[in-house]
Amino acid sequence: MAAVDTARAHAQAVLRVRGLALAAAVMPAAVAVVLLAGRFTGRIGAPGSSDAAWWDAARWAVCAVAALTLLVAGLTARAYHRAVPPRTPAVPLKRVEAPELYRLIDELADRLDVPAPSAVALTPDCDSWLEDVPQARRARPLRPHPEPPGPVLVIGSPFLWWMRAGELRALLAPVVAGTAASADPEIAAARRFLRSLDASLDSGHAAPGLGGGTLAGPPRPERRGPAALAERITRGITCRLLGACRGHAAELERSVASWASEQARTVDYGLRIAAQEQVGLAYAGWDRLLTRVALPAWRLGRHPAHLNAGVVSALTELSRRDRLADGYGTRLGDRPACDLLEEPGTVDRAVSRLAAELFFGSPAAGAWHELEWTDYPADVVDAGWRARAAALQTALDRLAPQARPGSPTLTRLLVRLAEGEGEQLAAALAAQLARTTAPAPLLETARSGRDLLVDHVTAMVCCAAVDTAGGAPGLDWLDGPVLLLGGIRRTDLAGPVAQAVEQGQDGPLRAWLDAADVRLEKPVRL
């Protein structure tokens, strides 16, 4: 109970800041009312008295200050009223779509003796939290507001597909326990005030996105004149209020988290230790799947329809390859948490589309095309290789035009690299891609021209292997696009390509191509 009392104490401190701000706003007006009342009743500065002129001047000054203060307070209040607290993009999950999941959460809330969340939503991230539902605002309410709805339980979608039902229940116990704080009137009021301040300060700017990035919104037009002055004053007041509340807000949330964690110790505590281990594993597999597998598809305007099912395959491969998921075989006997959904495939599609929009943005073509995993090798791997080979061919033509245009052969490429033109080719390729491609998305870091050249040379080699040596594009759940020769994944191409690009030594790459029966003189199909 000490944590609860501490949380309430900090909530009261935040509300005192709000009260002091309100008092500071109305104090000049109250003084002005007293002075005006005194003037009309003759008790303060009565007409004809020796100090009447002095009191008249004071009244005018106080009334001017009161009017200015009320104007600033009104502008600030309007900014708070108009500001919309940011909400994390998520896929809402209705009770009819997951009755068993809702039943599990309701039973968990009963065991913890806390209010149940009002709804459930899924997010394409490896985290879970409670998100308060903003109350509808009415200019003139016809009746008192009902009790505020309970918070929404937001669950990371990879957890549902990777974790077992029991593990998910244990993992969600501390989160669900936090609904008690949301039902506390003082804590809820303090949080609403803080959210209004944050939303007002961030109004018009990019909203925070998943993974530490931002969701770019339309640029806010630059304001001038009185509007700009009013905005600067409002932002200054908001910053002062947030500064006064910052320490209390942090301690409030820390105390709430401590209390929720303590309450949850009575529910599946031993299983929660195992579930926390699976959280780290799920995060590693999810991150690898997004950056190595999903990103190449997103670049081509395709979004894999079943990312969450893919993370299971990725983590299964990770457990087989690196033995990071000890005991995975025994876990297969337990019920997966995605079985708590009525139609997991439909939910997976919605979350996968949201992931593409959050982590990548809009495709160059303007519309997403859904992609099944069976089509990935042909529609993403092979298409991506040929798009990069075509870009490399264009850069070659700009750097050194041919007598024979339109002849993309490996022989021509290797000659240029052997002659030490890798630096110029990398610069030309980087400049070309900067003109024709959108800025790097959240999941992709900026790459040097040399790295881009290595990637494009590898793509052209893979195209030649497919066209002349019976190679095939393939999908590795952890590494993404791969080249298969004779049904075997070739992992020994990176070294020879790097030597050819970085050092101009094409001998190792020619030896690799010769061993793979790749014909250098035959044009690559773009």
C-alpha positions in Angstrom: 0.0 0.0 0.0 3.0 2.3 0.5 3.4 2.5 -3.3 -0.2 3.4 -3.8 0.0 6.2 -1.2 3.2 7.5 -2.8 1.5 7.5 -6.2 -1.5 9.4 -4.8 0.8 11.9 -3.1 2.6 12.7 -6.4 -0.8 12.9 -8.2 -1.9 15.4 -5.7 1.3 17.4 -6.2 0.6 17.5 -9.9 -3.0 18.7 -9.3 -1.7 21.4 -6.9 0.4 22.7 -9.8 -2.8 22.8 -11.9 -4.6 24.6 -9.1 -1.8 27.1 -8.6 -1.8 27.9 -12.3 -5.6 28.4 -12.3 -5.3 30.6 -9.2 -2.6 32.7 -10.9 -4.9 33.1 -13.9 -7.9 34.4 -11.9 -6.1 36.3 -9.1 -5.8 39.6 -11.1 -9.4 39.4 -12.1 -10.5 38.8 -8.5 -8.5 41.8 -7.3 -10.0 43.9 -10.1 -13.5 42.9 -9.1 -12.8 43.9 -5.5 -11.5 47.3 -6.6 -14.4 47.9 -8.9 -16.9 46.9 -6.2 -15.2 49.2 -3.8 -15.5 52.0 -6.3 -19.2 51.6 -6.7 -19.9 51.1 -3.0 -17.7 54.0 -2.1 -15.6 52.0 0.3 -12.3 52.1 -1.8 -11.4 55.4 -3.4 -14.8 57.0 -3.2 -15.3 60.0 -5.5 -14.2 63.2 -4.0 -11.9 61.6 -1.6 -8.2 62.7 -1.4 -7.0 59.4 -2.8 -9.7 58.9 -5.4 -7.3 59.6 -8.3 -4.7 57.2 -7.0 -7.3 54.4 -6.6 -8.8 55.1 -10.1 -5.3 54.7 -11.6 -4.8 51.5 -9.6 -8.2 50.1 -10.8 -7.3 50.8 -14.5 -3.9 49.2 -14.1 -5.3 46.1 -12.3 -8.2 45.8 -14.8 -5.7 45.9 -17.7 -3.5 43.3 -16.1 -6.6 41.1 -15.4 -7.8 41.4 -19.0 -4.4 40.5 -20.3 -4.1 37.6 -17.9 -7.5 36.2 -18.8 -6.7 36.5 -22.5 -3.5 34.5 -22.1 -5.3 32.0 -19.8 -8.1 31.7 -22.4 -5.6 31.1 -25.2 -3.7 28.5 -23.2 -7.0 26.8 -22.2 -8.1 26.7 -25.8 -4.7 25.2 -26.8 -5.2 22.5 -24.1 -8.8 21.9 -25.2 -7.9 21.5 -28.9 -4.8 19.4 -28.4 -5.4 15.7 -29.0 -3.2 13.4 -27.0 -1.3 11.1 -29.3 -2.5 7.5 -29.5 -0.3 4.6 -30.5 -1.5 3.2 -33.9 -2.9 -0.3 -33.2 -5.4 -2.8 -34.5 -8.5 -2.9 -32.3 -9.6 -6.4 -31.3 -13.3 -6.7 -30.6 -14.6 -9.2 -28.0 -16.3 -11.3 -30.8 -13.0 -11.6 -32.6 -11.2 -13.0 -29.5 -13.7 -14.1 -26.8 -11.2 -16.5 -25.2 -8.5 -13.8 -25.0 -11.0 -11.4 -23.4 -12.0 -14.2 -21.0 -8.4 -14.8 -20.0 -7.9 -11.1 -19.3 -11.2 -10.8 -17.4 -10.2 -13.8 -15.2 -6.8 -12.2 -14.7 -8.4 -8.9 -13.6 -10.6 -10.9 -11.2 -7.7 -12.7 -9.6 -5.8 -9.4 -9.2 -9.0 -7.7 -7.9 -8.7 -4.8 -10.3 -11.0 -3.4 -13.0 -10.8 -5.2 -16.4 -9.5 -3.2 -19.4 -12.3 -1.8 -21.5 -10.9 -3.2 -24.8 -7.9 -4.9 -26.3 -5.7 -3.8 -29.3 -2.6 -5.2 -31.0 0.5 -3.4 -32.0 3.3 -4.5 -34.2 5.9 -4.2 -31.5 7.4 -6.3 -28.7 5.8 -4.5 -25.7 2.5 -4.3 -23.9 0.9 -1.4 -22.0 -2.3 0.3 -20.9 -3.5 3.3 -22.9 -6.2 5.5 -21.5 -9.2 6.4 -23.6 -9.7 10.1 -24.0 -13.1 11.3 -23.0 -15.4 12.9 -25.5 -15.5 16.7 -25.0 -18.8 18.6 -25.3 -19.1 22.4 -25.3 -22.3 22.2 -23.2 -22.9 18.8 -21.7 -26.5 17.9 -21.3 -25.8 15.7 -18.4 -22.8 14.8 -16.1 -20.1 12.7 -17.7 -20.4 9.0 -16.9 -17.6 7.2 -15.3 -14.5 7.3 -17.6 -14.0 4.0 -19.5 -11.3 1.7 -18.5 -7.9 1.8 -20.3 -7.3 -0.2 -23.5 -4.8 -3.1 -23.1 -2.4 -2.9 -26.0 -0.5 -6.2 -26.6 2.5 -6.7 -28.8 1.4 -9.0 -31.6 4.6 -11.1 -31.8 3.8 -12.2 -28.2 0.5 -13.8 -29.3 2.1 -15.9 -32.0 5.3 -16.8 -30.2 4.2 -17.3 -26.6 2.0 -20.0 -25.1 -1.3 -19.0 -23.6 0.0 -19.5 -20.0 3.1 -17.4 -20.7 1.0 -14.6 -22.2 -1.2 -14.6 -19.1 1.8 -14.4 -16.8 3.4 -11.6 -18.9 0.2 -9.5 -18.9 -0.4 -9.8 -15.1 1.6 -6.7 -14.1 0.1 -4.7 -17.0 -3.5 -5.6 -16.2 -2.8 -4.8 -12.5 -2.2 -1.2 -13.6 -5.9 -0.7 -14.3 -6.4 0.0 -10.6 -4.3 3.2 -10.9 -6.4 4.3 -13.9 -9.5 4.0 -11.8 -8.2 6.1 -9.0 -9.8 9.6 -9.5 -6.7 11.6 -8.4 -4.2 9.6 -10.4 -6.5 9.7 -13.5 -7.0 13.5 -13.2 -3.3 14.1 -12.9 -2.6 11.9 -15.9 -5.2 13.8 -18.0 -3.6 17.1 -17.0 -0.2 15.9 -18.0 -1.4 14.4 -21.3 -3.1 17.7 -22.1 0.2 19.6 -21.5 2.2 17.1 -23.6 -0.3 17.2 -26.4 -0.4 21.0 -26.4 3.3 21.2 -26.6 3.6 18.6 -29.4 0.6 19.9 -31.3 1.3 20.2 -35.0 4.6 18.2 -34.8 5.3 14.6 -35.8 3.8 12.1 -33.5 6.0 9.5 -31.8 6.1 6.2 -33.6 7.1 2.7 -32.7 10.7 1.7 -32.4 11.8 5.2 -31.3 11.0 6.8 -34.6 8.3 9.3 -35.7 5.3 9.3 -37.9 5.8 12.2 -40.2 2.8 14.4 -40.5 2.1 17.3 -42.8 4.4 20.3 -42.0 2.8 23.0 -39.9 2.6 26.3 -41.6 4.8 29.0 -40.2 2.8 31.5 -38.1 3.5 35.2 -38.1 2.3 38.2 -36.2 -0.1 38.0 -33.2 -0.7 34.3 -33.7 3.0 33.5 -33.4 3.3 35.6 -30.3 0.3 33.8 -28.7 1.8 30.5 -29.6 5.1 31.4 -28.0 3.4 32.6 -24.8 1.3 29.4 -24.6 4.3 27.1 -25.2 6.3 29.0 -22.6 3.5 28.6 -20.0 3.2 24.9 -20.9 6.9 24.3 -20.6 6.9 25.9 -17.1 4.0 23.8 -16.0 5.6 20.6 -17.4 8.9 21.5 -15.6 7.0 21.9 -12.4 5.3 18.5 -12.8 8.1 16.5 -14.4 9.6 15.0 -11.2 6.2 14.2 -9.7 5.0 12.7 -13.0 8.0 10.4 -13.1 7.6 9.3 -9.5 3.9 8.8 -10.0 4.4 6.3 -12.8 7.3 4.6 -11.0 5.1 4.1 -7.9 2.2 2.8 -10.0 4.5 0.3 -11.8 6.0 -0.8 -8.5 2.5 -1.4 -7.0 1.3 -3.3 -10.1 4.4 -5.5 -10.1 3.9 -6.3 -6.5 0.2 -7.1 -7.0 1.1 -9.4 -9.9 3.5 -11.5 -7.8 0.5 -13.6 -6.7 -0.3 -14.6 -10.3 1.9 -17.1 -12.2 5.1 -15.6 -10.8 7.3 -18.6 -11.6 5.9 -18.8 -15.2 6.5 -15.0 -15.6 10.3 -15.6 -15.3 10.1 -18.0 -18.3 7.9 -15.6 -20.2 10.3 -12.7 -19.7 13.0 -14.9 -21.4 10.7 -15.4 -24.3 10.2 -11.6 -24.6 13.9 -11.1 -25.4 13.8 -13.9 -27.9 10.7 -12.6 -29.5 12.2 -9.1 -29.8 15.4 -10.5 -31.5 13.4 -12.5 -34.0 10.9 -9.7 -34.7 13.7 -7.2 -35.3 15.5 -9.6 -37.6 12.4 -10.4 -39.5 11.5 -6.8 -40.1 15.0 -5.6 -41.1 16.1 -8.6 -43.1 12.9 -10.1 -44.5 10.1 -7.4 -44.5 12.2 -4.4 -45.5 13.2 -5.8 -48.9 9.5 -6.4 -49.7 8.5 -3.0 -48.5 11.0 -1.3 -50.8 9.2 -2.9 -53.7 5.7 -1.9 -52.5 4.8 -5.4 -51.2 3.9 -6.1 -47.6 4.0 -9.6 -46.3 0.5 -10.6 -45.1 1.6 -12.8 -42.2 4.5 -11.2 -40.4 3.5 -12.7 -37.0 3.4 -16.2 -38.5 6.8 -15.4 -40.0 8.3 -14.5 -36.6 7.5 -18.0 -35.4 9.4 -19.5 -38.4 12.3 -17.1 -37.7 12.5 -17.9 -34.0 12.2 -21.6 -34.8 15.2 -21.3 -37.2 17.0 -19.2 -34.6 16.5 -21.9 -31.9 17.7 -24.6 -34.4 20.7 -22.6 -35.5 21.9 -20.8 -32.4 20.2 -22.8 -29.7 18.8 -19.6 -28.1 15.4 -21.1 -27.5 16.2 -24.0 -25.2 13.2 -26.1 -24.5 11.3 -24.9 -27.6 10.3 -28.5 -28.4 8.6 -29.0 -25.1 6.8 -25.7 -25.4 5.1 -26.9 -28.7 2.8 -29.1 -26.6 1.3 -26.0 -24.9 -1.4 -24.0 -26.5 -0.1 -21.0 -28.5 -1.6 -17.7 -27.5 -2.8 -17.0 -31.1 -5.3 -19.8 -30.6 -7.2 -17.4 -28.4 -8.2 -15.5 -31.5 -11.1 -16.6 -33.7 -9.3 -15.9 -37.0 -5.6 -15.4 -36.4 -4.9 -15.1 -40.1 -7.2 -12.1 -40.5 -5.7 -10.4 -37.5 -2.2 -11.1 -38.7 -3.0 -9.4 -42.1 -4.2 -6.3 -40.3 -1.2 -6.0 -38.0 1.2 -6.7 -40.9 -0.3 -3.9 -42.9 0.0 -1.5 -40.0 3.6 -2.6 -39.5 4.4 -1.6 -43.1 2.8 1.8 -42.7 4.5 2.5 -39.4 8.0 1.3 -40.1 8.3 2.2 -43.8 5.5 4.6 -44.7 3.8 4.8 -48.1 5.4 2.9 -51.0 6.7 4.7 -54.1 3.8 3.4 -56.1 1.3 4.9 -53.6 -0.4 1.6 -52.7 0.6 -1.6 -50.9 0.3 -5.0 -52.6 -0.3 -7.9 -50.2 2.3 -10.7 -50.4 2.1 -14.3 -49.3 5.3 -16.0 -48.1 5.2 -18.6 -50.9 5.5 -15.8 -53.5 8.4 -14.1 -51.7 11.3 -15.6 -53.6 9.9 -14.7 -57.0 8.2 -11.4 -56.2 10.8 -10.0 -53.8 14.1 -11.8 -54.0 14.4 -12.1 -57.8 12.6 -8.8 -58.5 14.8 -7.0 -56.0 18.0 -8.5 -57.5 17.0 -7.4 -61.0 16.0 -3.9 -59.9 19.4 -3.4 -58.3 21.2 -4.9 -61.4 19.3 -2.5 -63.6 20.3 0.4 -61.4 23.9 -0.8 -61.5 23.8 -1.0 -65.3 22.4 2.5 -65.5 25.3 3.8 -63.3 27.8 1.9 -65.5 26.3 3.5 -68.7 26.6 7.0 -67.1 30.2 6.4 -66.1 31.4 4.8 -69.3 28.9 4.6 -72.2 29.3 1.5 -74.5 29.4 1.1 -78.4 27.0 -1.8 -77.5 24.3 -0.2 -75.2 22.0 -2.5 -73.3 24.6 -5.2 -72.7 24.6 -5.9 -69.0 27.3 -8.5 -68.6 29.4 -9.5 -65.7 32.5 -9.3 -67.9 32.0 -5.5 -68.4 31.4 -5.0 -64.6 34.5 -7.0 -63.5 36.7 -5.1 -66.0 35.6 -1.8 -64.6 36.2 -2.9 -61.0 39.6 -4.4 -61.9 40.6 -1.1 -63.5 40.1 0.6 -60.1 36.8 2.4 -61.0 35.0 1.1 -58.0 35.2 4.5 -56.2 33.7 6.4 -59.2 31.0 3.7 -59.7 30.0 3.8 -56.1 29.7 7.6 -56.2 27.6 7.5 -59.4 25.4 4.8 -58.0 24.8 6.6 -54.7 24.0 9.8 -56.5 21.6 8.0 -58.8 19.8 6.3 -56.0 19.5 9.6 -54.1 17.6 11.1 -57.0 15.3 8.2 -57.6 14.5 6.7 -54.2 12.8 8.0 -51.1 14.7 8.7 -47.8 15.6 5.7 -45.7 12.8 4.4 -43.5 13.0 4.0 -39.8 14.4 0.5 -39.9 17.2 1.4 -42.4 20.4 3.2 -41.5 22.2 5.4 -44.0 24.6 3.4 -46.2 27.8 4.5 -47.9 28.3 4.4 -51.7 30.7 1.5 -51.3 28.1 -0.6 -49.3 25.5 0.2 -52.0 27.9 -1.0 -54.7 28.6 -4.3 -52.8 24.9 -4.9 -52.6 24.3 -4.1 -56.2 27.2 -6.2 -57.5 26.0 -9.1 -55.4 22.5 -8.7 -56.9 23.9 -8.8 -60.5 25.9 -11.9 -59.7 22.8 -13.6 -58.3 20.9 -12.7 -61.4 23.6 -14.2 -63.6 23.6 -17.3 -61.5 19.8 -17.7 -61.9 20.0 -17.0 -65.6 23.0 -19.2 -66.6 23.8 -21.6 -63.8 20.4 -23.0 -62.6 20.4 -20.9 -59.5 17.2 -19.9 -57.7 16.1 -17.1 -55.3 15.3 -18.2 -51.8 14.1 -17.0 -48.4 15.9 -17.4 -45.2 13.8 -16.5 -42.2 16.7 -14.8 -40.4 18.7 -13.4 -43.3 16.1 -12.6 -45.9 16.9 -13.0 -49.6 19.4 -15.8 -50.4 20.8 -17.5 -53.5 20.3 -21.2 -53.9 22.6 -23.3 -56.2 21.7 -26.9 -56.5 19.1 -26.4 -53.7 21.9 -25.3 -51.3 22.2 -21.8 -49.8 25.5 -20.1 -50.9 27.0 -18.1 -48.1 30.4 -17.7 -49.6 29.7 -14.9 -52.1 30.1 -11.9 -49.8 33.9 -12.2 -49.5 34.8 -12.3 -53.2 32.4 -9.5 -54.0 33.9 -7.3 -51.2 37.4 -7.9 -52.5 36.4 -7.0 -56.1 34.6 -3.8 -55.0 37.0 -2.6 -52.2 40.4 -3.7 -53.6 39.8 -4.1 -57.3 40.8 -7.8 -57.0 38.4 -9.7 -59.2 40.3 -13.0 -59.2 38.4 -14.5 -56.2 35.1 -13.5 -57.7 36.0 -14.9 -61.1 37.0 -18.2 -59.4 33.7 -18.3 -57.6 31.8 -17.7 -60.8 33.7 -20.3 -62.6 33.1 -22.9 -59.9 29.4 -22.1 -60.0 29.4 -22.4 -63.8 28.1 -18.9 -64.2 28.8 -17.5 -67.7 30.3 -14.0 -67.6 29.8 -13.1 -71.2 26.0 -13.7 -71.3 23.9 -10.6 -70.7 21.9 -10.5 -67.5 18.2 -10.4 -67.8 17.0 -7.1 -66.2 
